[in-house]
Amino acid sequence: MMPVAAAQHTNPSLDSLRELVGDDWGGVNRVIYRRLGSDVALVNQVAHHIIHNGGKRLRPLAVLLASRACGCRSESHVAAAAIIEFIHTATLLHDDVVDGSGLRRGQRTANAMFGNQASVLVGDFLYSRAFQMMVEIGELRILDVLADATNTIAEGEVLQLMNCNNPDITESDYMEVIYRKTAKLFEAGTRIGAILAGQEERIEQALVAFGRHLGLAFQLVDDALDYDAKPEELGKNIGDDLAEGKPTLPLIYAMDHGSAAERHMIREAIETGGTQNLTSIQLAIETSGGLRYTAGRAREEAEAAIAALAPLPQSKYRDGLCGLALFAVNRRY
């Protein structure tokens, strides 16, 4: 078996990873658009707005690659990938309302266009549509995995809300939140690939670990980009996390390693949710090594994701999963 680490020598594009799964990728998009349909016009408008507004769709791509890497022979993995995207989209609709966000992926958020009530209710529609589709697949274990995942995600969102405006959050507290709110859905998606292929427990647990580490790496990079990317790259306003009083890892590290004045400035910004000192805080994060540390933690998680794939047989799809981990940490958006 070729060492999984060999895949680290390449840094594939997202398009090349999509090409690996061929017709499956188009199939997922067709399922998404077909199953978005509703007799209620506003449901169609809100759902299509957020689905059409781009997005990398890494989660459904991870489902497809994991399924193929496990030798899945059914077509259910395409529906499963669409289900994961519906659950993710539902969380985005709810998150934007909770956070009061006005911009996502460079476009106005659904709540900014249609109002908070419509966004929350259409998020509920997408959740329930996802569960309808799970029942259609007819695999009880998938229903179990995704019911657990959606519950964990909800708990993560509540934990994040509790942590807002609290400058005393530790790195461990932060990692628990991002596992629940982000990594859990990646973990569930890649696990489903093994379940649909009827793989043994050893392979299933390898993909659980892969998805968890991939999701953590993805969120760590997201949180670093909030202080380092250009708005046109990121698709949202720089400093949105700070404006919402979210103590993410770059801030936590800067408070632990910056000067007393920087620590006071960051604590005050987290407590008040203000961005008036954003430029100075960005500088403090940079000079304290907060961005470098966060990027390093993301690389560690990506390397752990790649290492977790060792039990899987060599294939272009396993290499694709490795490439997905590399893409997650090397992206600028």
Helices and strands as residue ranges (DSSP letters): G 4-9, H 14-20, H 23-35, H 41-52, H 58-69, H 76-99, E 103-104, E 107-108, H 110-114, H 116-137, H 140-163, H 171-178, I 179-183, H 184-196, H 201-228, H 231-234, H 240-243, H 249-257, H 260-272, H 278-288, H 290-308, H 316-330
